[in-house]
Amino acid sequence: MIKLDLHMHSWFSFDSLNDPDKMALTVRKKGLDGFAVTDHNVLQVDFEGLQKKNKDLIIIPGIEIWTEIGDILIYFPWKIGNVSHNTREILENAKKHGSIAVLAHPYTRRNEEYPDEIIEMLDGIETDNSHNYANHNRCLQLARKSGKPCFGGSDAHFLHEIGNGTTSVDIDRENAFDKDAFKKAILKTASPSSVQSSDISFYGSQFIKYARKLKILSRK
């Protein structure tokens, strides 16, 4: 059994200042087996280099893409150039390239239900997001109704938030480095958990976002 934080942001996201190397260090200090970096609409982390420097950690490439129905987490993404924000196109590409597509923090900024045909195309539902704690039960109901696996992640924009949301997977550490074996295991055995992150962290990420827009804050 391994435990991972599958939703966090680096300084390549517009609302975070997390150094990927420090993210890896924090993951290790918190006793996790690995993590995914899921920056907003960009794939700029050197995942291969990060994995080489942290051979003891399972590092999952990822991206969080904005769409017309909400955000979608893509794990093991294809080489995305110009990011499409059309939900159906994204999910069709995910299936075509063997990626894993998960609905991120459902019902955040959305009250209505999701289209059945879109839910059917997904691989999982993020039921345990430490910034979406208020909607936890509703997310669980959506996952149970659709029969989709439940995923968890901290949605960390600051290092201290890492580990607030996790996904446990029933697979040996050695086998987890095999991408195909990991994909198969997580879709069958994913078990999420989370604790609520402070609102202060949310407002901090919003400050970073607007400070960057005003060009009074750089990436690092």
BELLIN-V957166 format. One record per residue. N is the residue number from 1. RES is the residue in one small letter. PHI is phi in degrees with one decimal (* if undefined). PSI is psi in degrees with one decimal (* if undefined). Layout:
BEGIN
[[N,RES,PHI,PSI] [N,RES,PHI,PSI]]
END
This chain:
BEGIN
[[1,m,*,132.1] [2,i,-122.5,157.5] [3,k,-126.7,129.1] [4,l,-130.2,150.6] [5,d,-100.4,113.6] [6,l,-102.4,14.9] [7,h,-151.7,103.6] [8,m,-155.0,161.2] [9,h,-122.0,142.8] [10,s,-104.7,-176.1] [11,w,-70.4,-1.5] [12,f,-81.9,-10.8] [13,s,-84.6,151.1] [14,f,-72.1,-10.9] [15,d,-125.3,26.8] [16,s,-145.1,154.0] [17,l,-121.4,19.0] [18,n,-71.4,124.6] [19,d,-77.0,124.8] [20,p,-53.8,-37.2] [21,d,-65.3,-39.7] [22,k,-72.0,-28.7] [23,m,-63.2,-45.5] [24,a,-61.4,-42.4] [25,l,-62.4,-41.6] [26,t,-67.0,-41.3] [27,v,-57.8,-45.0] [28,r,-64.4,-45.1] [29,k,-61.5,-31.1] [30,k,-87.4,3.1] [31,g,78.9,18.5] [32,l,-85.9,158.0] [33,d,-89.1,-15.9] [34,g,175.5,-173.2] [35,f,-164.5,165.0] [36,a,-119.3,139.7] [37,v,-99.9,124.4] [38,t,-128.0,71.6] [39,d,-69.8,156.1] [40,h,-70.0,108.3] [41,n,63.9,11.4] [42,v,-137.6,150.7] [43,l,-121.0,83.5] [44,q,-118.7,-12.7] [45,v,-68.0,137.5] [46,d,-81.6,83.9] [47,f,-63.9,-38.8] [48,e,-63.9,-45.5] [49,g,-65.7,-38.6] [50,l,-64.7,-39.8] [51,q,-66.6,-39.4] [52,k,-63.1,-34.2] [53,k,-81.5,-14.7] [54,n,-134.0,66.4] [55,k,-67.0,-16.6] [56,d,-84.6,-12.1] [57,l,-105.7,145.0] [58,i,-89.9,111.3] [59,i,-110.2,120.6] [60,i,-103.5,119.3] [61,p,-65.3,140.1] [62,g,-157.4,171.8] [63,i,-155.1,146.4] [64,e,-111.7,117.1] [65,i,-110.4,129.5] [66,w,-73.8,136.1] [67,t,-135.2,177.1] [68,e,-69.5,-16.2] [69,i,-105.5,-6.3] [70,g,137.9,-169.4] [71,d,-90.6,143.3] [72,i,-120.6,129.0] [73,l,-90.2,127.8] [74,i,-116.5,119.6] [75,y,-102.4,142.5] [76,f,56.3,55.2] [77,p,-70.7,158.1] [78,w,-74.5,175.2] [79,k,-73.9,92.7] [80,i,-85.5,123.8] [81,g,-92.7,-101.5] [82,n,-75.8,118.4] [83,v,-73.8,124.4] [84,s,-80.0,144.5] [85,h,-112.1,15.2] [86,n,-88.3,120.2] [87,t,-55.7,-50.6] [88,r,-61.4,-43.2] [89,e,-62.3,-42.2] [90,i,-62.6,-46.4] [91,l,-69.6,-33.9] [92,e,-66.1,-40.3] [93,n,-66.2,-38.7] [94,a,-60.6,-44.7] [95,k,-65.9,-41.8] [96,k,-61.2,-38.0] [97,h,-99.2,6.1] [98,g,72.8,24.0] [99,s,-82.9,170.2] [100,i,-111.4,124.8] [101,a,-112.4,124.0] [102,v,-128.2,133.2] [103,l,-71.0,118.8] [104,a,-83.8,140.4] [105,h,27.1,67.6] [106,p,-54.3,147.0] [107,y,72.1,5.6] [108,t,-73.8,122.1] [109,r,59.8,22.5] [110,r,-150.4,128.9] [111,n,-104.6,-31.8] [112,e,-73.8,162.8] [113,e,-74.3,162.9] [114,y,-90.8,149.3] [115,p,-59.8,134.5] [116,d,-58.2,-38.8] [117,e,-67.2,-29.3] [118,i,-75.8,-44.0] [119,i,-58.1,-39.9] [120,e,-62.0,-31.9] [121,m,-78.7,-15.3] [122,l,-77.3,157.2] [123,d,-96.0,-18.9] [124,g,-169.9,170.2] [125,i,-123.8,130.1] [126,e,-80.7,93.2] [127,t,-83.4,-25.2] [128,d,-119.8,90.8] [129,n,-121.0,124.2] [130,s,-67.8,-13.4] [131,h,-99.2,0.6] [132,n,-124.8,32.4] [133,y,-60.8,-33.3] [134,a,-64.3,-25.5] [135,n,-101.5,13.3] [136,h,-54.7,-50.2] [137,n,-65.3,-38.6] [138,r,-66.3,-37.3] [139,c,-64.6,-41.0] [140,l,-61.8,-41.5] [141,q,-61.9,-40.5] [142,l,-63.7,-43.2] [143,a,-64.9,-43.7] [144,r,-66.9,-40.7] [145,k,-63.8,-39.6] [146,s,-88.1,-14.4] [147,g,73.3,21.1] [148,k,-91.2,147.6] [149,p,-61.3,149.4] [150,c,-96.4,135.8] [151,f,-120.3,158.5] [152,g,-140.7,147.2] [153,g,-163.5,159.8] [154,s,-78.1,-26.0] [155,d,59.2,37.6] [156,a,-66.8,128.2] [157,h,-109.4,-7.5] [158,f,-133.4,151.0] [159,l,-59.7,-36.9] [160,h,-67.2,-15.3] [161,e,-84.7,-16.8] [162,i,-56.8,132.9] [163,g,92.5,-5.1] [164,n,-68.8,-20.1] [165,g,-137.3,135.4] [166,t,-141.5,164.3] [167,t,-129.1,123.5] [168,s,-93.0,141.5] [169,v,-131.1,132.9] [170,d,-83.5,85.1] [171,i,-156.4,145.6] [172,d,-68.2,148.5] [173,r,-56.1,-42.2] [174,e,-62.3,-42.6] [175,n,-73.0,-22.7] [176,a,-67.0,-19.9] [177,f,-79.1,-10.2] [178,d,-85.9,113.5] [179,k,-57.0,-45.7] [180,d,-66.2,-41.2] [181,a,-65.4,-40.7] [182,f,-63.7,-46.7] [183,k,-57.2,-46.2] [184,k,-61.9,-43.1] [185,a,-68.2,-43.1] [186,i,-69.2,-34.4] [187,l,-72.9,-18.0] [188,k,-100.4,-29.3] [189,t,-128.4,7.9] [190,a,-55.3,131.3] [191,s,-136.0,107.2] [192,p,-92.8,161.1] [193,s,-153.9,158.4] [194,s,-161.2,158.9] [195,v,-125.2,158.1] [196,q,-77.5,131.0] [197,s,-82.2,154.8] [198,s,-69.4,144.3] [199,d,-62.2,-25.5] [200,i,-60.4,-38.0] [201,s,-64.4,-39.7] [202,f,-62.1,-47.3] [203,y,-66.5,-30.4] [204,g,-65.0,-41.5] [205,s,-67.3,-33.9] [206,q,-68.2,-36.1] [207,f,-62.0,-44.4] [208,i,-59.3,-44.8] [209,k,-58.2,-50.2] [210,y,-74.3,-31.0] [211,a,-65.4,-35.4] [212,r,-70.5,-39.4] [213,k,-60.5,-36.9] [214,l,-84.9,-0.4] [215,k,60.0,36.7] [216,i,-108.7,5.7] [217,l,-144.4,129.0] [218,s,-91.2,179.7] [219,r,-62.1,-46.4] [220,k,-95.4,*]]
END
